[in-house]
């Protein structure tokens, strides 16, 4: 009789827990992820790196973080370490700027896909709460200042900003409505913006299907109604 000696594999505690978890749930206990990206790598970014990765400057990020931080602190109910407001905001901006998948975001920031989704939803809700405090139509005094600045720079009198429409690309038509296909051939939603001479957003209006003409969007906006009602502009 031949005795065959096989090596004995010593499993660590984590390996045992991982194996049991996989048998019970069909999932891995510990998925390898990139560690320290938001804690050690991003803090070394200069302002230009922020623009490349998040489409905003470092100063703008710090301003947003200061404004939104209190709204991203939540009651921690145990489990993994609580995600800081800064990390939540970085994750949200990475998603918005690069259209990354939840899987990719989880790899970058060392969180699960479901956690990435929760972070994005939480930050979006916080942005919606402060929306009306950030995007505001200029006061009559500020309109006068803007008019003078633009006239000095561009020799155009009685101008306080610029208005235009653009398209928010959609992955598919909402409710299979072909009206969302714009003249460029892809599904989208209309977005109307008004900005001042520094590109600060003064008014935003969205929701119309991509095929809608800019003039129709304007006519149906609250901006148009308020302007025709004499509620928006200063008079000389």
Buried (B, 14 or more C-beta within 10 A) or exposed (E): EEEEEEEEEEEEEEEEEBEEBEEEEEEEBEEEEEEEBBEEEBEEBEEEEBBEBBEBBBEBBEEBBEBBBEBBEEEEEEEEEEBBBBBBBBBBBBBBBBEBEBEBBBBBBBBBBEBBBBBBEBBEEBBEEEEEEEBEBBEEEBBBBBBEBBEEEEEEEEBBBEBEBEBEEBEEBEEEEEBBBBEEEBBBBBBBBBBBBEEBEBBBBBEBBBBBEBEEBBEBBEBBEBEEEEEBBBEE
